[in-house]
Amino acid sequence: MIENVTDDLLQRALESLSNRSMKDVRLPYTVIPSFYDLKLQVHLHQGKPETFFFNGSVTIKIYCSISTKHFFVHAHSRLNISLDKISVSYTFHY
């Protein structure tokens, strides 16, 4: 479930997805991940496995060899993603 999504942003994302071939599921060759920092906090409490949960964060550094307005990353449909926590921390243009 994605939280804090405006209708306009969601509509634009869905339109972009519909224009894209579903066979094309990999990052473009011009978008190169160079670093991943994954932090998970697993909550294993006594009880049923259905009550276990986790939270965490990921930082991904990428290099774009050509300018791009967007690219897609995969996430499980049951993840709660807060868009206000997603940021571009650094850009550089030649």
PyMOL Python script that loads the backbone (N, CA, C, O; Angstrom):
from pymol import cmd

cmd.read_pdbstr("""\
ATOM      1  N   MET A   1       0.845  -1.178   0.000  1.00  0.00           N
ATOM      2  CA  MET A   1       0.000   0.000   0.000  1.00  0.00           C
ATOM      3  C   MET A   1       0.888   1.238   0.000  1.00  0.00           C
ATOM      4  O   MET A   1       1.805   1.347   0.814  1.00  0.00           O
ATOM      5  N   ILE A   2       0.628   2.139  -0.878  1.00  0.00           N
ATOM      6  CA  ILE A   2       1.407   3.375  -0.959  1.00  0.00           C
ATOM      7  C   ILE A   2       0.614   4.472  -0.275  1.00  0.00           C
ATOM      8  O   ILE A   2      -0.551   4.703  -0.600  1.00  0.00           O
ATOM      9  N   GLU A   3       1.249   5.147   0.672  1.00  0.00           N
ATOM     10  CA  GLU A   3       0.593   6.203   1.430  1.00  0.00           C
ATOM     11  C   GLU A   3       0.971   7.566   0.865  1.00  0.00           C
ATOM     12  O   GLU A   3       1.990   7.715   0.191  1.00  0.00           O
ATOM     13  N   ASN A   4       0.132   8.556   1.154  1.00  0.00           N
ATOM     14  CA  ASN A   4       0.430   9.950   0.814  1.00  0.00           C
ATOM     15  C   ASN A   4       0.594  10.188  -0.686  1.00  0.00           C
ATOM     16  O   ASN A   4       1.442  10.977  -1.101  1.00  0.00           O
ATOM     17  N   VAL A   5      -0.194   9.525  -1.478  1.00  0.00           N
ATOM     18  CA  VAL A   5      -0.109   9.688  -2.924  1.00  0.00           C
ATOM     19  C   VAL A   5      -1.247  10.574  -3.390  1.00  0.00           C
ATOM     20  O   VAL A   5      -2.409  10.311  -3.082  1.00  0.00           O
ATOM     21  N   THR A   6      -0.922  11.615  -4.125  1.00  0.00           N
ATOM     22  CA  THR A   6      -1.977  12.455  -4.680  1.00  0.00           C
ATOM     23  C   THR A   6      -2.592  11.739  -5.866  1.00  0.00           C
ATOM     24  O   THR A   6      -1.938  10.922  -6.514  1.00  0.00           O
ATOM     25  N   ASP A   7      -3.853  12.045  -6.152  1.00  0.00           N
ATOM     26  CA  ASP A   7      -4.534  11.416  -7.281  1.00  0.00           C
ATOM     27  C   ASP A   7      -3.799  11.692  -8.585  1.00  0.00           C
ATOM     28  O   ASP A   7      -3.689  10.807  -9.434  1.00  0.00           O
ATOM     29  N   ASP A   8      -3.294  12.919  -8.751  1.00  0.00           N
ATOM     30  CA  ASP A   8      -2.590  13.282  -9.977  1.00  0.00           C
ATOM     31  C   ASP A   8      -1.314  12.459 -10.145  1.00  0.00           C
ATOM     32  O   ASP A   8      -1.040  11.956 -11.234  1.00  0.00           O
ATOM     33  N   LEU A   9      -0.541  12.322  -9.081  1.00  0.00           N
ATOM     34  CA  LEU A   9       0.699  11.556  -9.141  1.00  0.00           C
ATOM     35  C   LEU A   9       0.406  10.097  -9.453  1.00  0.00           C
ATOM     36  O   LEU A   9       1.087   9.487 -10.278  1.00  0.00           O
ATOM     37  N   LEU A  10      -0.594   9.538  -8.802  1.00  0.00           N
ATOM     38  CA  LEU A  10      -0.959   8.149  -9.043  1.00  0.00           C
ATOM     39  C   LEU A  10      -1.436   7.959 -10.479  1.00  0.00           C
ATOM     40  O   LEU A  10      -1.073   6.976 -11.126  1.00  0.00           O
ATOM     41  N   GLN A  11      -2.234   8.878 -10.977  1.00  0.00           N
ATOM     42  CA  GLN A  11      -2.729   8.790 -12.354  1.00  0.00           C
ATOM     43  C   GLN A  11      -1.574   8.834 -13.354  1.00  0.00           C
ATOM     44  O   GLN A  11      -1.552   8.057 -14.308  1.00  0.00           O
ATOM     45  N   ARG A  12      -0.623   9.732 -13.142  1.00  0.00           N
ATOM     46  CA  ARG A  12       0.522   9.825 -14.054  1.00  0.00           C
ATOM     47  C   ARG A  12       1.362   8.550 -14.029  1.00  0.00           C
ATOM     48  O   ARG A  12       1.839   8.092 -15.068  1.00  0.00           O
ATOM     49  N   ALA A  13       1.538   7.983 -12.839  1.00  0.00           N
ATOM     50  CA  ALA A  13       2.308   6.740 -12.731  1.00  0.00           C
ATOM     51  C   ALA A  13       1.603   5.604 -13.458  1.00  0.00           C
ATOM     52  O   ALA A  13       2.246   4.826 -14.163  1.00  0.00           O
ATOM     53  N   LEU A  14       0.291   5.502 -13.292  1.00  0.00           N
ATOM     54  CA  LEU A  14      -0.464   4.441 -13.958  1.00  0.00           C
ATOM     55  C   LEU A  14      -0.446   4.611 -15.471  1.00  0.00           C
ATOM     56  O   LEU A  14      -0.337   3.624 -16.199  1.00  0.00           O
ATOM     57  N   GLU A  15      -0.550   5.843 -15.956  1.00  0.00           N
ATOM     58  CA  GLU A  15      -0.482   6.087 -17.401  1.00  0.00           C
ATOM     59  C   GLU A  15       0.886   5.698 -17.947  1.00  0.00           C
ATOM     60  O   GLU A  15       0.987   5.110 -19.024  1.00  0.00           O
ATOM     61  N   SER A  16       1.918   6.022 -17.212  1.00  0.00           N
ATOM     62  CA  SER A  16       3.262   5.677 -17.646  1.00  0.00           C
ATOM     63  C   SER A  16       3.438   4.166 -17.702  1.00  0.00           C
ATOM     64  O   SER A  16       4.063   3.640 -18.623  1.00  0.00           O
ATOM     65  N   LEU A  17       2.884   3.470 -16.711  1.00  0.00           N
ATOM     66  CA  LEU A  17       2.963   2.012 -16.701  1.00  0.00           C
ATOM     67  C   LEU A  17       2.227   1.405 -17.880  1.00  0.00           C
ATOM     68  O   LEU A  17       2.705   0.447 -18.487  1.00  0.00           O
ATOM     69  N   SER A  18       1.063   1.955 -18.208  1.00  0.00           N
ATOM     70  CA  SER A  18       0.273   1.386 -19.298  1.00  0.00           C
ATOM     71  C   SER A  18       0.952   1.589 -20.648  1.00  0.00           C
ATOM     72  O   SER A  18       0.700   0.829 -21.583  1.00  0.00           O
ATOM     73  N   ASN A  19       1.806   2.596 -20.764  1.00  0.00           N
ATOM     74  CA  ASN A  19       2.518   2.851 -22.014  1.00  0.00           C
ATOM     75  C   ASN A  19       3.789   2.019 -22.144  1.00  0.00           C
ATOM     76  O   ASN A  19       4.442   2.036 -23.187  1.00  0.00           O
ATOM     77  N   ARG A  20       4.128   1.311 -21.114  1.00  0.00           N
ATOM     78  CA  ARG A  20       5.381   0.574 -21.084  1.00  0.00           C
ATOM     79  C   ARG A  20       5.129  -0.914 -21.297  1.00  0.00           C
ATOM     80  O   ARG A  20       4.142  -1.454 -20.799  1.00  0.00           O
ATOM     81  N   SER A  21       5.983  -1.555 -22.007  1.00  0.00           N
ATOM     82  CA  SER A  21       5.853  -2.988 -22.225  1.00  0.00           C
ATOM     83  C   SER A  21       6.077  -3.717 -20.907  1.00  0.00           C
ATOM     84  O   SER A  21       7.071  -3.473 -20.224  1.00  0.00           O
ATOM     85  N   MET A  22       5.169  -4.600 -20.550  1.00  0.00           N
ATOM     86  CA  MET A  22       5.329  -5.343 -19.300  1.00  0.00           C
ATOM     87  C   MET A  22       6.469  -6.355 -19.401  1.00  0.00           C
ATOM     88  O   MET A  22       6.886  -6.910 -18.385  1.00  0.00           O
ATOM     89  N   LYS A  23       6.976  -6.603 -20.600  1.00  0.00           N
ATOM     90  CA  LYS A  23       8.138  -7.466 -20.757  1.00  0.00           C
ATOM     91  C   LYS A  23       9.410  -6.716 -20.377  1.00  0.00           C
ATOM     92  O   LYS A  23      10.433  -7.332 -20.081  1.00  0.00           O
ATOM     93  N   ASP A  24       9.345  -5.403 -20.385  1.00  0.00           N
ATOM     94  CA  ASP A  24      10.495  -4.552 -20.095  1.00  0.00           C
ATOM     95  C   ASP A  24      10.513  -4.245 -18.602  1.00  0.00           C
ATOM     96  O   ASP A  24      10.116  -3.156 -18.187  1.00  0.00           O
ATOM     97  N   VAL A  25      10.973  -5.203 -17.789  1.00  0.00           N
ATOM     98  CA  VAL A  25      10.883  -5.055 -16.340  1.00  0.00           C
ATOM     99  C   VAL A  25      12.226  -4.755 -15.677  1.00  0.00           C
ATOM    100  O   VAL A  25      12.293  -4.633 -14.453  1.00  0.00           O
ATOM    101  N   ARG A  26      13.268  -4.638 -16.444  1.00  0.00           N
ATOM    102  CA  ARG A  26      14.577  -4.352 -15.861  1.00  0.00           C
ATOM    103  C   ARG A  26      14.882  -2.863 -15.951  1.00  0.00           C
ATOM    104  O   ARG A  26      14.263  -2.123 -16.715  1.00  0.00           O
ATOM    105  N   LEU A  27      15.855  -2.446 -15.147  1.00  0.00           N
ATOM    106  CA  LEU A  27      16.318  -1.064 -15.261  1.00  0.00           C
ATOM    107  C   LEU A  27      16.892  -0.846 -16.655  1.00  0.00           C
ATOM    108  O   LEU A  27      17.490  -1.758 -17.227  1.00  0.00           O
ATOM    109  N   PRO A  28      16.718   0.345 -17.205  1.00  0.00           N
ATOM    110  CA  PRO A  28      17.362   0.629 -18.493  1.00  0.00           C
ATOM    111  C   PRO A  28      18.882   0.535 -18.333  1.00  0.00           C
ATOM    112  O   PRO A  28      19.408   0.750 -17.241  1.00  0.00           O
ATOM    113  N   TYR A  29      19.572   0.220 -19.402  1.00  0.00           N
ATOM    114  CA  TYR A  29      21.028   0.082 -19.323  1.00  0.00           C
ATOM    115  C   TYR A  29      21.707   1.396 -18.966  1.00  0.00           C
ATOM    116  O   TYR A  29      22.884   1.402 -18.607  1.00  0.00           O
ATOM    117  N   THR A  30      20.992   2.502 -19.057  1.00  0.00           N
ATOM    118  CA  THR A  30      21.562   3.811 -18.731  1.00  0.00           C
ATOM    119  C   THR A  30      21.416   4.171 -17.253  1.00  0.00           C
ATOM    120  O   THR A  30      21.950   5.189 -16.813  1.00  0.00           O
ATOM    121  N   VAL A  31      20.700   3.349 -16.483  1.00  0.00           N
ATOM    122  CA  VAL A  31      20.526   3.556 -15.041  1.00  0.00           C
ATOM    123  C   VAL A  31      21.291   2.443 -14.330  1.00  0.00           C
ATOM    124  O   VAL A  31      20.904   1.276 -14.394  1.00  0.00           O
ATOM    125  N   ILE A  32      22.373   2.810 -13.655  1.00  0.00           N
ATOM    126  CA  ILE A  32      23.281   1.816 -13.085  1.00  0.00           C
ATOM    127  C   ILE A  32      23.341   1.978 -11.569  1.00  0.00           C
ATOM    128  O   ILE A  32      23.864   2.980 -11.082  1.00  0.00           O
ATOM    129  N   PRO A  33      22.811   1.005 -10.807  1.00  0.00           N
ATOM    130  CA  PRO A  33      22.935   1.080  -9.348  1.00  0.00           C
ATOM    131  C   PRO A  33      24.398   0.843  -8.952  1.00  0.00           C
ATOM    132  O   PRO A  33      25.046  -0.072  -9.460  1.00  0.00           O
ATOM    133  N   SER A  34      24.904   1.672  -8.048  1.00  0.00           N
ATOM    134  CA  SER A  34      26.301   1.519  -7.640  1.00  0.00           C
ATOM    135  C   SER A  34      26.454   1.203  -6.159  1.00  0.00           C
ATOM    136  O   SER A  34      27.537   0.815  -5.721  1.00  0.00           O
ATOM    137  N   PHE A  35      25.382   1.362  -5.377  1.00  0.00           N
ATOM    138  CA  PHE A  35      25.489   1.132  -3.933  1.00  0.00           C
ATOM    139  C   PHE A  35      24.099   0.909  -3.351  1.00  0.00           C
ATOM    140  O   PHE A  35      23.152   1.616  -3.694  1.00  0.00           O
ATOM    141  N   TYR A  36      23.985  -0.081  -2.466  1.00  0.00           N
ATOM    142  CA  TYR A  36      22.749  -0.336  -1.722  1.00  0.00           C
ATOM    143  C   TYR A  36      23.075  -0.348  -0.235  1.00  0.00           C
ATOM    144  O   TYR A  36      24.046  -0.980   0.179  1.00  0.00           O
ATOM    145  N   ASP A  37      22.286   0.334   0.559  1.00  0.00           N
ATOM    146  CA  ASP A  37      22.395   0.275   2.017  1.00  0.00           C
ATOM    147  C   ASP A  37      21.014  -0.103   2.534  1.00  0.00           C
ATOM    148  O   ASP A  37      20.121   0.741   2.606  1.00  0.00           O
ATOM    149  N   LEU A  38      20.840  -1.367   2.893  1.00  0.00           N
ATOM    150  CA  LEU A  38      19.551  -1.896   3.328  1.00  0.00           C
ATOM    151  C   LEU A  38      19.577  -2.104   4.832  1.00  0.00           C
ATOM    152  O   LEU A  38      20.455  -2.789   5.356  1.00  0.00           O
ATOM    153  N   LYS A  39      18.617  -1.513   5.521  1.00  0.00           N
ATOM    154  CA  LYS A  39      18.503  -1.665   6.974  1.00  0.00           C
ATOM    155  C   LYS A  39      17.136  -2.249   7.286  1.00  0.00           C
ATOM    156  O   LYS A  39      16.113  -1.683   6.902  1.00  0.00           O
ATOM    157  N   LEU A  40      17.115  -3.386   7.984  1.00  0.00           N
ATOM    158  CA  LEU A  40      15.870  -4.036   8.374  1.00  0.00           C
ATOM    159  C   LEU A  40      15.822  -4.204   9.878  1.00  0.00           C
ATOM    160  O   LEU A  40      16.822  -4.540  10.512  1.00  0.00           O
ATOM    161  N   GLN A  41      14.660  -3.967  10.437  1.00  0.00           N
ATOM    162  CA  GLN A  41      14.415  -4.234  11.846  1.00  0.00           C
ATOM    163  C   GLN A  41      13.290  -5.261  11.883  1.00  0.00           C
ATOM    164  O   GLN A  41      12.145  -4.963  11.543  1.00  0.00           O
ATOM    165  N   VAL A  42      13.638  -6.478  12.301  1.00  0.00           N
ATOM    166  CA  VAL A  42      12.685  -7.585  12.305  1.00  0.00           C
ATOM    167  C   VAL A  42      12.076  -7.703  13.695  1.00  0.00           C
ATOM    168  O   VAL A  42      12.789  -7.696  14.698  1.00  0.00           O
ATOM    169  N   HIS A  43      10.756  -7.811  13.744  1.00  0.00           N
ATOM    170  CA  HIS A  43      10.030  -7.913  15.007  1.00  0.00           C
ATOM    171  C   HIS A  43       9.478  -9.327  15.139  1.00  0.00           C
ATOM    172  O   HIS A  43       8.405  -9.636  14.620  1.00  0.00           O
ATOM    173  N   LEU A  44      10.220 -10.184  15.839  1.00  0.00           N
ATOM    174  CA  LEU A  44       9.816 -11.564  16.070  1.00  0.00           C
ATOM    175  C   LEU A  44       9.346 -11.680  17.512  1.00  0.00           C
ATOM    176  O   LEU A  44      10.154 -11.787  18.435  1.00  0.00           O
ATOM    177  N   HIS A  45       8.062 -11.658  17.689  1.00  0.00           N
ATOM    178  CA  HIS A  45       7.488 -11.753  19.026  1.00  0.00           C
ATOM    179  C   HIS A  45       6.955 -13.155  19.238  1.00  0.00           C
ATOM    180  O   HIS A  45       6.694 -13.887  18.284  1.00  0.00           O
ATOM    181  N   GLN A  46       6.797 -13.516  20.493  1.00  0.00           N
ATOM    182  CA  GLN A  46       6.190 -14.816  20.767  1.00  0.00           C
ATOM    183  C   GLN A  46       4.778 -14.806  20.222  1.00  0.00           C
ATOM    184  O   GLN A  46       4.058 -13.816  20.348  1.00  0.00           O
ATOM    185  N   GLY A  47       4.403 -15.876  19.636  1.00  0.00           N
ATOM    186  CA  GLY A  47       3.071 -15.952  19.060  1.00  0.00           C
ATOM    187  C   GLY A  47       3.108 -16.558  17.683  1.00  0.00           C
ATOM    188  O   GLY A  47       4.059 -17.242  17.305  1.00  0.00           O
ATOM    189  N   LYS A  48       2.070 -16.298  16.948  1.00  0.00           N
ATOM    190  CA  LYS A  48       1.930 -16.876  15.619  1.00  0.00           C
ATOM    191  C   LYS A  48       2.815 -16.138  14.614  1.00  0.00           C
ATOM    192  O   LYS A  48       3.003 -14.926  14.714  1.00  0.00           O
ATOM    193  N   PRO A  49       3.353 -16.875  13.651  1.00  0.00           N
ATOM    194  CA  PRO A  49       4.173 -16.219  12.620  1.00  0.00           C
ATOM    195  C   PRO A  49       3.424 -15.124  11.865  1.00  0.00           C
ATOM    196  O   PRO A  49       4.052 -14.216  11.320  1.00  0.00           O
ATOM    197  N   GLU A  50       2.107 -15.192  11.822  1.00  0.00           N
ATOM    198  CA  GLU A  50       1.324 -14.172  11.127  1.00  0.00           C
ATOM    199  C   GLU A  50       1.458 -12.797  11.784  1.00  0.00           C
ATOM    200  O   GLU A  50       1.167 -11.777  11.159  1.00  0.00           O
ATOM    201  N   THR A  51       1.902 -12.768  13.053  1.00  0.00           N
ATOM    202  CA  THR A  51       2.036 -11.489  13.757  1.00  0.00           C
ATOM    203  C   THR A  51       3.436 -10.886  13.615  1.00  0.00           C
ATOM    204  O   THR A  51       3.674  -9.764  14.061  1.00  0.00           O
ATOM    205  N   PHE A  52       4.350 -11.616  13.004  1.00  0.00           N
ATOM    206  CA  PHE A  52       5.696 -11.093  12.801  1.00  0.00           C
ATOM    207  C   PHE A  52       5.647  -9.984  11.751  1.00  0.00           C
ATOM    208  O   PHE A  52       4.846 -10.042  10.818  1.00  0.00           O
ATOM    209  N   PHE A  53       6.497  -8.984  11.906  1.00  0.00           N
ATOM    210  CA  PHE A  53       6.572  -7.926  10.907  1.00  0.00           C
ATOM    211  C   PHE A  53       7.971  -7.328  10.913  1.00  0.00           C
ATOM    212  O   PHE A  53       8.787  -7.632  11.783  1.00  0.00           O
ATOM    213  N   PHE A  54       8.233  -6.480   9.937  1.00  0.00           N
ATOM    214  CA  PHE A  54       9.522  -5.802   9.871  1.00  0.00           C
ATOM    215  C   PHE A  54       9.319  -4.394   9.339  1.00  0.00           C
ATOM    216  O   PHE A  54       8.311  -4.087   8.703  1.00  0.00           O
ATOM    217  N   ASN A  55      10.283  -3.563   9.611  1.00  0.00           N
ATOM    218  CA  ASN A  55      10.338  -2.248   8.986  1.00  0.00           C
ATOM    219  C   ASN A  55      11.796  -1.977   8.641  1.00  0.00           C
ATOM    220  O   ASN A  55      12.702  -2.656   9.124  1.00  0.00           O
ATOM    221  N   GLY A  56      12.003  -0.990   7.811  1.00  0.00           N
ATOM    222  CA  GLY A  56      13.368  -0.717   7.414  1.00  0.00           C
ATOM    223  C   GLY A  56      13.464   0.405   6.412  1.00  0.00           C
ATOM    224  O   GLY A  56      12.496   1.114   6.136  1.00  0.00           O
ATOM    225  N   SER A  57      14.643   0.544   5.883  1.00  0.00           N
ATOM    226  CA  SER A  57      14.893   1.587   4.891  1.00  0.00           C
ATOM    227  C   SER A  57      15.956   1.100   3.919  1.00  0.00           C
ATOM    228  O   SER A  57      16.707   0.167   4.202  1.00  0.00           O
ATOM    229  N   VAL A  58      15.998   1.749   2.779  1.00  0.00           N
ATOM    230  CA  VAL A  58      17.032   1.434   1.799  1.00  0.00           C
ATOM    231  C   VAL A  58      17.506   2.736   1.159  1.00  0.00           C
ATOM    232  O   VAL A  58      16.711   3.621   0.842  1.00  0.00           O
ATOM    233  N   THR A  59      18.792   2.825   0.984  1.00  0.00           N
ATOM    234  CA  THR A  59      19.400   3.913   0.223  1.00  0.00           C
ATOM    235  C   THR A  59      20.037   3.276  -1.001  1.00  0.00           C
ATOM    236  O   THR A  59      20.828   2.340  -0.886  1.00  0.00           O
ATOM    237  N   ILE A  60      19.689   3.786  -2.159  1.00  0.00           N
ATOM    238  CA  ILE A  60      20.244   3.264  -3.403  1.00  0.00           C
ATOM    239  C   ILE A  60      20.913   4.420  -4.136  1.00  0.00           C
ATOM    240  O   ILE A  60      20.275   5.427  -4.443  1.00  0.00           O
ATOM    241  N   LYS A  61      22.188   4.267  -4.409  1.00  0.00           N
ATOM    242  CA  LYS A  61      22.898   5.264  -5.211  1.00  0.00           C
ATOM    243  C   LYS A  61      22.946   4.741  -6.639  1.00  0.00           C
ATOM    244  O   LYS A  61      23.318   3.595  -6.892  1.00  0.00           O
ATOM    245  N   ILE A  62      22.562   5.612  -7.561  1.00  0.00           N
ATOM    246  CA  ILE A  62      22.549   5.209  -8.965  1.00  0.00           C
ATOM    247  C   ILE A  62      23.316   6.219  -9.799  1.00  0.00           C
ATOM    248  O   ILE A  62      23.481   7.380  -9.424  1.00  0.00           O
ATOM    249  N   TYR A  63      23.769   5.744 -10.921  1.00  0.00           N
ATOM    250  CA  TYR A  63      24.417   6.586 -11.916  1.00  0.00           C
ATOM    251  C   TYR A  63      23.565   6.516 -13.176  1.00  0.00           C
ATOM    252  O   TYR A  63      23.287   5.428 -13.679  1.00  0.00           O
ATOM    253  N   CYS A  64      23.154   7.661 -13.682  1.00  0.00           N
ATOM    254  CA  CYS A  64      22.405   7.728 -14.946  1.00  0.00           C
ATOM    255  C   CYS A  64      23.356   8.248 -16.013  1.00  0.00           C
ATOM    256  O   CYS A  64      23.839   9.378 -15.929  1.00  0.00           O
ATOM    257  N   SER A  65      23.621   7.426 -17.006  1.00  0.00           N
ATOM    258  CA  SER A  65      24.563   7.845 -18.047  1.00  0.00           C
ATOM    259  C   SER A  65      23.945   8.836 -19.026  1.00  0.00           C
ATOM    260  O   SER A  65      24.662   9.550 -19.727  1.00  0.00           O
ATOM    261  N   ILE A  66      22.623   8.882 -19.074  1.00  0.00           N
ATOM    262  CA  ILE A  66      21.927   9.924 -19.830  1.00  0.00           C
ATOM    263  C   ILE A  66      20.784  10.442 -18.969  1.00  0.00           C
ATOM    264  O   ILE A  66      20.320   9.754 -18.060  1.00  0.00           O
ATOM    265  N   SER A  67      20.342  11.631 -19.254  1.00  0.00           N
ATOM    266  CA  SER A  67      19.260  12.246 -18.487  1.00  0.00           C
ATOM    267  C   SER A  67      18.001  11.396 -18.562  1.00  0.00           C
ATOM    268  O   SER A  67      17.674  10.848 -19.615  1.00  0.00           O
ATOM    269  N   THR A  68      17.296  11.288 -17.441  1.00  0.00           N
ATOM    270  CA  THR A  68      16.043  10.542 -17.420  1.00  0.00           C
ATOM    271  C   THR A  68      15.067  11.225 -16.482  1.00  0.00           C
ATOM    272  O   THR A  68      15.472  11.790 -15.465  1.00  0.00           O
ATOM    273  N   LYS A  69      13.792  11.179 -16.812  1.00  0.00           N
ATOM    274  CA  LYS A  69      12.771  11.768 -15.949  1.00  0.00           C
ATOM    275  C   LYS A  69      12.271  10.766 -14.926  1.00  0.00           C
ATOM    276  O   LYS A  69      11.805  11.154 -13.855  1.00  0.00           O
ATOM    277  N   HIS A  70      12.361   9.470 -15.244  1.00  0.00           N
ATOM    278  CA  HIS A  70      11.866   8.454 -14.323  1.00  0.00           C
ATOM    279  C   HIS A  70      12.456   7.088 -14.662  1.00  0.00           C
ATOM    280  O   HIS A  70      12.947   6.853 -15.766  1.00  0.00           O
ATOM    281  N   PHE A  71      12.391   6.218 -13.695  1.00  0.00           N
ATOM    282  CA  PHE A  71      12.652   4.800 -13.896  1.00  0.00           C
ATOM    283  C   PHE A  71      11.878   4.071 -12.810  1.00  0.00           C
ATOM    284  O   PHE A  71      11.464   4.681 -11.823  1.00  0.00           O
ATOM    285  N   PHE A  72      11.683   2.788 -12.983  1.00  0.00           N
ATOM    286  CA  PHE A  72      10.855   2.021 -12.066  1.00  0.00           C
ATOM    287  C   PHE A  72      11.705   1.064 -11.246  1.00  0.00           C
ATOM    288  O   PHE A  72      12.662   0.476 -11.749  1.00  0.00           O
ATOM    289  N   VAL A  73      11.348   0.919  -9.993  1.00  0.00           N
ATOM    290  CA  VAL A  73      11.960  -0.089  -9.137  1.00  0.00           C
ATOM    291  C   VAL A  73      10.848  -1.018  -8.654  1.00  0.00           C
ATOM    292  O   VAL A  73       9.684  -0.624  -8.578  1.00  0.00           O
ATOM    293  N   HIS A  74      11.217  -2.233  -8.336  1.00  0.00           N
ATOM    294  CA  HIS A  74      10.237  -3.225  -7.909  1.00  0.00           C
ATOM    295  C   HIS A  74      10.046  -3.172  -6.399  1.00  0.00           C
ATOM    296  O   HIS A  74      10.984  -2.896  -5.651  1.00  0.00           O
ATOM    297  N   ALA A  75       8.829  -3.437  -5.965  1.00  0.00           N
ATOM    298  CA  ALA A  75       8.517  -3.541  -4.539  1.00  0.00           C
ATOM    299  C   ALA A  75       7.339  -4.487  -4.387  1.00  0.00           C
ATOM    300  O   ALA A  75       6.475  -4.558  -5.260  1.00  0.00           O
ATOM    301  N   HIS A  76       7.307  -5.195  -3.307  1.00  0.00           N
ATOM    302  CA  HIS A  76       6.190  -6.105  -3.035  1.00  0.00           C
ATOM    303  C   HIS A  76       4.924  -5.288  -2.822  1.00  0.00           C
ATOM    304  O   HIS A  76       4.971  -4.211  -2.226  1.00  0.00           O
ATOM    305  N   SER A  77       3.811  -5.785  -3.298  1.00  0.00           N
ATOM    306  CA  SER A  77       2.551  -5.032  -3.238  1.00  0.00           C
ATOM    307  C   SER A  77       2.065  -4.789  -1.811  1.00  0.00           C
ATOM    308  O   SER A  77       1.246  -3.896  -1.593  1.00  0.00           O
ATOM    309  N   ARG A  78       2.546  -5.557  -0.838  1.00  0.00           N
ATOM    310  CA  ARG A  78       2.091  -5.371   0.541  1.00  0.00           C
ATOM    311  C   ARG A  78       3.005  -4.457   1.352  1.00  0.00           C
ATOM    312  O   ARG A  78       2.778  -4.263   2.546  1.00  0.00           O
ATOM    313  N   LEU A  79       4.021  -3.901   0.731  1.00  0.00           N
ATOM    314  CA  LEU A  79       4.882  -2.960   1.442  1.00  0.00           C
ATOM    315  C   LEU A  79       4.180  -1.621   1.586  1.00  0.00           C
ATOM    316  O   LEU A  79       3.492  -1.174   0.669  1.00  0.00           O
ATOM    317  N   ASN A  80       4.349  -0.988   2.720  1.00  0.00           N
ATOM    318  CA  ASN A  80       3.849   0.371   2.936  1.00  0.00           C
ATOM    319  C   ASN A  80       4.985   1.330   2.614  1.00  0.00           C
ATOM    320  O   ASN A  80       5.999   1.364   3.311  1.00  0.00           O
ATOM    321  N   ILE A  81       4.808   2.100   1.563  1.00  0.00           N
ATOM    322  CA  ILE A  81       5.845   3.027   1.118  1.00  0.00           C
ATOM    323  C   ILE A  81       5.327   4.446   1.295  1.00  0.00           C
ATOM    324  O   ILE A  81       4.285   4.800   0.745  1.00  0.00           O
ATOM    325  N   SER A  82       6.040   5.251   2.051  1.00  0.00           N
ATOM    326  CA  SER A  82       5.661   6.649   2.259  1.00  0.00           C
ATOM    327  C   SER A  82       6.402   7.506   1.247  1.00  0.00           C
ATOM    328  O   SER A  82       7.624   7.637   1.311  1.00  0.00           O
ATOM    329  N   LEU A  83       5.663   8.088   0.315  1.00  0.00           N
ATOM    330  CA  LEU A  83       6.305   8.887  -0.728  1.00  0.00           C
ATOM    331  C   LEU A  83       7.005  10.115  -0.174  1.00  0.00           C
ATOM    332  O   LEU A  83       7.948  10.614  -0.787  1.00  0.00           O
ATOM    333  N   ASP A  84       6.560  10.616   0.982  1.00  0.00           N
ATOM    334  CA  ASP A  84       7.238  11.780   1.559  1.00  0.00           C
ATOM    335  C   ASP A  84       8.620  11.419   2.090  1.00  0.00           C
ATOM    336  O   ASP A  84       9.392  12.309   2.445  1.00  0.00           O
ATOM    337  N   LYS A  85       8.943  10.135   2.150  1.00  0.00           N
ATOM    338  CA  LYS A  85      10.262   9.693   2.593  1.00  0.00           C
ATOM    339  C   LYS A  85      11.199   9.419   1.417  1.00  0.00           C
ATOM    340  O   LYS A  85      12.386   9.162   1.616  1.00  0.00           O
ATOM    341  N   ILE A  86      10.672   9.473   0.197  1.00  0.00           N
ATOM    342  CA  ILE A  86      11.485   9.236  -0.994  1.00  0.00           C
ATOM    343  C   ILE A  86      12.070  10.569  -1.443  1.00  0.00           C
ATOM    344  O   ILE A  86      11.350  11.559  -1.579  1.00  0.00           O
ATOM    345  N   SER A  87      13.368  10.586  -1.669  1.00  0.00           N
ATOM    346  CA  SER A  87      13.981  11.848  -2.070  1.00  0.00           C
ATOM    347  C   SER A  87      15.137  11.601  -3.032  1.00  0.00           C
ATOM    348  O   SER A  87      15.729  10.522  -3.068  1.00  0.00           O
ATOM    349  N   VAL A  88      15.430  12.620  -3.794  1.00  0.00           N
ATOM    350  CA  VAL A  88      16.634  12.650  -4.614  1.00  0.00           C
ATOM    351  C   VAL A  88      17.581  13.577  -3.882  1.00  0.00           C
ATOM    352  O   VAL A  88      17.327  14.776  -3.767  1.00  0.00           O
ATOM    353  N   SER A  89      18.668  13.022  -3.390  1.00  0.00           N
ATOM    354  CA  SER A  89      19.541  13.827  -2.541  1.00  0.00           C
ATOM    355  C   SER A  89      20.628  14.563  -3.314  1.00  0.00           C
ATOM    356  O   SER A  89      21.221  15.510  -2.799  1.00  0.00           O
ATOM    357  N   TYR A  90      20.892  14.136  -4.542  1.00  0.00           N
ATOM    358  CA  TYR A  90      21.970  14.782  -5.281  1.00  0.00           C
ATOM    359  C   TYR A  90      21.761  14.554  -6.772  1.00  0.00           C
ATOM    360  O   TYR A  90      21.473  13.439  -7.208  1.00  0.00           O
ATOM    361  N   THR A  91      21.908  15.602  -7.530  1.00  0.00           N
ATOM    362  CA  THR A  91      21.886  15.469  -8.989  1.00  0.00           C
ATOM    363  C   THR A  91      23.045  16.255  -9.565  1.00  0.00           C
ATOM    364  O   THR A  91      23.534  17.203  -8.950  1.00  0.00           O
ATOM    365  N   PHE A  92      23.474  15.864 -10.727  1.00  0.00           N
ATOM    366  CA  PHE A  92      24.571  16.548 -11.383  1.00  0.00           C
ATOM    367  C   PHE A  92      24.306  16.539 -12.872  1.00  0.00           C
ATOM    368  O   PHE A  92      24.016  15.491 -13.448  1.00  0.00           O
ATOM    369  N   HIS A  93      24.401  17.688 -13.494  1.00  0.00           N
ATOM    370  CA  HIS A  93      24.205  17.806 -14.933  1.00  0.00           C
ATOM    371  C   HIS A  93      25.494  18.303 -15.563  1.00  0.00           C
ATOM    372  O   HIS A  93      26.136  19.216 -15.044  1.00  0.00           O
ATOM    373  N   TYR A  94      25.867  17.705 -16.672  1.00  0.00           N
ATOM    374  CA  TYR A  94      27.070  18.136 -17.393  1.00  0.00           C
ATOM    375  C   TYR A  94      26.802  19.397 -18.153  1.00  0.00           C
ATOM    376  O   TYR A  94      27.696  19.916 -18.823  1.00  0.00           O
TER     377      TYR A  94
END
""", "prot")
cmd.dss("prot")
cmd.show_as("cartoon", "prot")
cmd.util.cbc("prot")
cmd.orient("prot")
